[in-house]
């Protein structure tokens, strides 16, 4: 096993260093994006708030319609 790995140790080291360079560049890009990415409440949760508000509005309309449709006792 050691002799098989020793034959390819230089190519494995080069491959490893290239992969580490790629990983470092991705980390640097992620750090830059983390600095400029919008993180305020409405940008992050705006679609969720809009969907929840729409769902509540639909629920209110259906409830009012159902109450008016139901015969009084």
KOLLUM-152029 format. One record per residue: residue number from 1; residue in one letter; x, y, z of N, C-alpha, C, O, CB in turn. Coordinates in nm, 2 decimals. Atoms other than C-alpha are relative to their C-alpha. Glycine has a CB too. Layout:
BEGIN
(NUM,'A',(X,Y,Z),(X,Y,Z),(X,Y,Z),(X,Y,Z),(X,Y,Z)),
...
END
This chain:
BEGIN
(1,'X',(0.08,-0.12,0.00),(0.00,0.00,0.00),(0.09,0.13,0.00),(0.06,0.22,-0.08),(-0.09,0.00,0.12)),
(2,'X',(-0.09,-0.12,-0.01),(0.28,0.24,0.09),(0.07,0.02,-0.13),(0.09,0.14,-0.17),(0.10,-0.01,0.11)),
(3,'X',(-0.08,-0.02,0.13),(0.47,0.17,-0.23),(-0.10,0.05,-0.11),(-0.05,0.13,-0.20),(0.06,-0.13,-0.04)),
(4,'X',(0.10,-0.05,0.10),(0.15,0.23,-0.44),(-0.03,0.15,0.02),(-0.04,0.22,-0.08),(-0.13,-0.08,0.01)),
(5,'X',(0.02,-0.14,-0.02),(0.09,0.56,-0.27),(0.12,0.08,-0.02),(0.11,0.20,-0.06),(-0.05,0.02,0.15)),
(6,'X',(-0.12,-0.08,0.02),(0.45,0.67,-0.29),(0.03,0.03,-0.15),(0.09,0.13,-0.18),(0.12,-0.08,0.06)),
(7,'X',(-0.01,-0.03,0.15),(0.44,0.64,-0.67),(-0.08,0.12,-0.04),(-0.04,0.19,-0.13),(-0.04,-0.12,-0.08)),
(8,'X',(0.09,-0.11,0.04),(0.16,0.89,-0.68),(0.00,0.12,0.10),(-0.09,0.20,0.10),(-0.14,-0.05,-0.02)),
(9,'X',(0.00,-0.10,-0.11),(0.25,1.11,-0.38),(0.01,0.14,-0.06),(-0.05,0.23,-0.01),(0.11,-0.02,0.10)),
(10,'X',(-0.01,-0.14,0.06),(0.36,1.41,-0.60),(-0.13,0.04,-0.07),(-0.17,0.16,-0.05),(0.12,0.00,-0.09)),
(11,'X',(0.12,-0.04,0.07),(0.05,1.40,-0.81),(-0.12,0.02,0.10),(-0.20,0.11,0.08),(-0.04,-0.10,-0.10)),
(12,'X',(0.10,-0.02,-0.10),(-0.17,1.36,-0.50),(0.02,0.13,0.08),(-0.08,0.20,0.11),(0.00,-0.12,0.10)),
(13,'X',(-0.03,-0.12,-0.07),(0.00,1.65,-0.33),(-0.04,0.12,-0.09),(-0.10,0.22,-0.04),(0.15,0.01,0.04)),
(14,'X',(0.04,-0.11,0.09),(-0.05,1.87,-0.64),(-0.15,0.01,-0.01),(-0.21,0.12,0.00),(0.06,-0.02,-0.14)),
(15,'X',(0.14,0.01,0.00),(-0.41,1.76,-0.66),(-0.06,0.06,0.13),(-0.16,0.13,0.12),(-0.05,-0.14,-0.03)),
(16,'X',(0.04,-0.05,-0.13),(-0.46,1.83,-0.29),(0.01,0.15,0.01),(-0.08,0.22,0.06),(0.07,-0.07,0.11)),
(17,'X',(-0.02,-0.15,-0.01),(-0.31,2.18,-0.32),(-0.09,0.07,-0.09),(-0.14,0.18,-0.06),(0.15,0.03,-0.03)),
(18,'X',(0.10,-0.06,0.09),(-0.53,2.26,-0.62),(-0.14,0.00,0.06),(-0.21,0.10,0.05),(0.00,-0.07,-0.13)),
(19,'X',(0.13,0.00,-0.07),(-0.84,2.15,-0.43),(-0.01,0.10,0.12),(-0.11,0.16,0.14),(-0.03,-0.14,0.05)),
(20,'X',(0.00,-0.10,-0.11),(-0.74,2.36,-0.13),(-0.01,0.14,-0.05),(-0.07,0.22,0.01),(0.13,-0.02,0.09)),
(21,'X',(0.01,-0.13,0.06),(-0.69,2.66,-0.35),(-0.14,0.03,-0.05),(-0.19,0.14,-0.03),(0.10,0.01,-0.12)),
(22,'X',(0.14,-0.02,0.04),(-1.04,2.61,-0.50),(-0.09,0.02,0.12),(-0.18,0.11,0.12),(-0.05,-0.12,-0.08)),
(23,'X',(0.08,-0.01,-0.12),(-1.19,2.57,-0.15),(0.02,0.14,0.06),(-0.07,0.20,0.11),(0.04,-0.11,0.10)),
(24,'X',(-0.03,-0.13,-0.06),(-1.01,2.89,-0.03),(-0.07,0.11,-0.09),(-0.12,0.21,-0.03),(0.15,0.02,0.00)),
(25,'X',(0.07,-0.11,0.08),(-1.15,3.09,-0.33),(-0.15,0.00,0.02),(-0.21,0.10,0.02),(0.04,-0.03,-0.15)),
(26,'X',(0.14,0.01,-0.03),(-1.50,2.96,-0.26),(-0.03,0.07,0.13),(-0.13,0.13,0.15),(-0.05,-0.14,-0.01)),
(27,'X',(0.02,-0.06,-0.13),(-1.46,3.06,0.10),(0.01,0.15,-0.01),(-0.07,0.23,0.06),(0.10,-0.05,0.10)),
(28,'X',(-0.02,-0.15,0.02),(-1.34,3.41,0.00),(-0.12,0.06,-0.07),(-0.17,0.17,-0.03),(0.13,0.03,-0.08)),
(29,'X',(0.12,-0.05,0.07),(-1.63,3.45,-0.24),(-0.12,0.00,0.10),(-0.20,0.09,0.09),(-0.03,-0.09,-0.12)),
(30,'X',(0.11,0.01,-0.09),(-1.87,3.34,0.03),(0.01,0.11,0.11),(-0.09,0.17,0.15),(-0.01,-0.13,0.07)),
(31,'X',(-0.02,-0.11,-0.10),(-1.72,3.59,0.28),(-0.04,0.14,-0.06),(-0.10,0.22,0.00),(0.14,0.01,0.05)),
(32,'X',(0.03,-0.12,0.07),(-1.76,3.87,0.02),(-0.15,0.01,-0.01),(-0.21,0.12,0.01),(0.07,0.02,-0.13)),
(33,'X',(0.14,-0.01,0.02),(-2.12,3.78,-0.05),(-0.07,0.02,0.14),(-0.18,0.08,0.14),(-0.05,-0.14,-0.06)),
(34,'X',(0.06,-0.02,-0.14),(-2.20,3.76,0.33),(0.01,0.15,0.04),(-0.08,0.20,0.11),(0.08,-0.08,0.10)),
(35,'X',(-0.01,-0.15,-0.04),(-2.08,4.13,0.36),(-0.11,0.08,-0.08),(-0.16,0.17,-0.02),(0.14,0.05,-0.03)),
(36,'X',(0.09,-0.08,0.08),(-2.30,4.26,0.07),(-0.14,-0.05,-0.01),(-0.23,0.02,-0.06),(0.06,0.02,-0.14)),
(37,'X',(0.13,0.06,0.01),(-2.60,4.03,0.09),(-0.10,0.07,0.09),(-0.07,0.09,0.21),(0.00,-0.15,0.03)),
(38,'X',(0.10,-0.07,-0.09),(-2.91,4.21,0.22),(-0.05,-0.10,0.11),(-0.08,-0.21,0.08),(-0.12,0.05,-0.08)),
(39,'X',(0.04,0.08,-0.11),(-3.01,4.08,0.56),(-0.10,0.07,0.09),(-0.13,0.02,0.20),(0.12,-0.04,0.08)),
(40,'X',(0.11,-0.06,-0.08),(-3.29,4.31,0.68),(-0.12,-0.09,0.00),(-0.13,-0.18,-0.08),(-0.03,0.14,-0.06)),
(41,'X',(0.11,0.09,-0.02),(-3.61,4.16,0.79),(-0.09,-0.02,-0.12),(-0.13,-0.13,-0.15),(-0.09,0.05,0.12)),
(42,'X',(0.09,0.01,0.12),(-3.83,4.24,0.49),(0.06,-0.07,-0.12),(-0.01,-0.14,-0.19),(-0.05,0.14,-0.04)),
(43,'X',(-0.06,0.07,0.11),(-3.58,4.12,0.24),(0.01,-0.15,0.02),(-0.02,-0.23,-0.07),(0.14,0.06,-0.02)),
(44,'X',(-0.01,0.14,-0.03),(-3.53,3.79,0.41),(-0.14,-0.07,0.02),(-0.16,-0.17,-0.04),(0.08,-0.02,0.13)),
(45,'X',(0.13,0.06,-0.03),(-3.89,3.72,0.53),(-0.11,0.06,-0.07),(-0.23,0.03,-0.04),(-0.02,0.01,0.15)),
(46,'X',(0.11,-0.06,0.07),(-4.09,3.94,0.30),(-0.09,-0.09,-0.07),(-0.21,-0.08,-0.06),(0.06,0.10,-0.10)),
(47,'X',(0.09,0.10,0.07),(-4.22,3.66,0.08),(-0.09,-0.08,0.10),(-0.20,-0.11,0.07),(0.08,-0.09,-0.09)),
(48,'X',(0.08,0.08,-0.09),(-4.32,3.46,0.38),(-0.11,0.08,0.07),(-0.22,0.04,0.09),(0.10,-0.06,0.11)),
(49,'X',(0.10,-0.09,-0.06),(-4.49,3.76,0.54),(-0.12,0.03,-0.09),(-0.23,0.03,-0.05),(0.06,0.13,0.05)),
(50,'X',(0.11,-0.02,0.10),(-4.68,3.83,0.22),(-0.09,-0.12,-0.02),(-0.21,-0.11,-0.03),(0.07,0.03,-0.13)),
(51,'X',(0.08,0.12,0.02),(-4.79,3.47,0.18),(-0.09,-0.02,0.12),(-0.20,-0.06,0.11),(0.09,-0.12,-0.02)),
(52,'X',(0.08,0.02,-0.12),(-4.90,3.45,0.54),(-0.12,0.10,0.01),(-0.23,0.07,0.05),(0.09,0.01,0.13)),
(53,'X',(0.10,-0.10,0.00),(-5.09,3.78,0.51),(-0.11,-0.03,-0.10),(-0.23,-0.01,-0.07),(0.06,0.14,-0.04)),
(54,'X',(0.10,0.04,0.09),(-5.26,3.66,0.20),(-0.09,-0.12,0.05),(-0.21,-0.12,0.02),(0.06,-0.04,-0.13)),
(55,'X',(0.08,0.12,-0.06),(-5.36,3.33,0.37),(-0.10,0.05,0.10),(-0.21,0.00,0.11),(0.10,-0.10,0.06)),
(56,'X',(0.09,-0.05,-0.10),(-5.51,3.52,0.66),(-0.11,0.07,-0.06),(-0.23,0.06,-0.02),(0.08,0.09,0.10)),
(57,'X',(0.11,-0.08,0.07),(-5.70,3.75,0.43),(-0.10,-0.10,-0.07),(-0.22,-0.08,-0.06),(0.06,0.09,-0.11)),
(58,'X',(0.09,0.10,0.06),(-5.84,3.45,0.24),(-0.08,-0.07,0.11),(-0.20,-0.10,0.09),(0.08,-0.11,-0.08)),
(59,'X',(0.07,0.07,-0.11),(-5.93,3.28,0.57),(-0.11,0.09,0.06),(-0.22,0.04,0.09),(0.09,-0.04,0.11)),
(60,'X',(0.11,-0.09,-0.05),(-6.12,3.59,0.69),(-0.11,0.01,-0.10),(-0.23,0.01,-0.06),(0.07,0.14,0.02)),
(61,'X',(0.11,-0.01,0.10),(-6.31,3.62,0.36),(-0.09,-0.12,0.00),(-0.21,-0.11,0.00),(0.06,0.03,-0.14)),
(62,'X',(0.08,0.12,0.00),(-6.41,3.26,0.37),(-0.08,-0.01,0.13),(-0.20,-0.06,0.12),(0.09,-0.12,-0.01)),
(63,'X',(0.08,0.01,-0.13),(-6.52,3.28,0.74),(-0.12,0.10,-0.01),(-0.23,0.06,0.03),(0.10,0.04,0.12)),
(64,'X',(0.11,-0.09,0.01),(-6.73,3.59,0.67),(-0.10,-0.05,-0.09),(-0.22,-0.04,-0.07),(0.05,0.14,-0.04)),
(65,'X',(0.09,0.06,0.09),(-6.88,3.43,0.37),(-0.08,-0.12,0.06),(-0.20,-0.13,0.04),(0.07,-0.05,-0.13)),
(66,'X',(0.07,0.12,-0.06),(-6.96,3.11,0.56),(-0.10,0.04,0.11),(-0.21,-0.01,0.12),(0.11,-0.09,0.06)),
(67,'X',(0.10,-0.05,-0.10),(-7.12,3.31,0.85),(-0.12,0.06,-0.06),(-0.23,0.03,-0.01),(0.08,0.10,0.10)),
(68,'X',(0.12,-0.07,0.06),(-7.34,3.51,0.62),(-0.09,-0.11,-0.07),(-0.21,-0.09,-0.09),(0.05,0.10,-0.10)),
(69,'X',(0.07,0.11,0.08),(-7.44,3.19,0.42),(-0.08,-0.09,0.10),(-0.18,-0.14,0.06),(0.10,-0.08,-0.08)),
(70,'X',(0.06,0.09,-0.09),(-7.53,2.99,0.73),(-0.14,0.06,0.05),(-0.14,0.18,0.08),(0.09,-0.03,0.12)),
(71,'X',(0.13,-0.05,-0.05),(-7.90,3.03,0.83),(0.00,0.03,0.15),(0.06,-0.05,0.22),(-0.12,-0.09,-0.04)),
(72,'X',(0.01,-0.03,-0.14),(-7.97,3.20,1.16),(-0.10,-0.09,0.07),(-0.20,-0.13,0.00),(-0.03,0.15,0.02)),
(73,'X',(0.09,0.10,-0.07),(-8.14,2.99,1.42),(-0.11,0.08,0.08),(-0.19,0.02,0.14),(0.07,-0.08,0.10)),
END
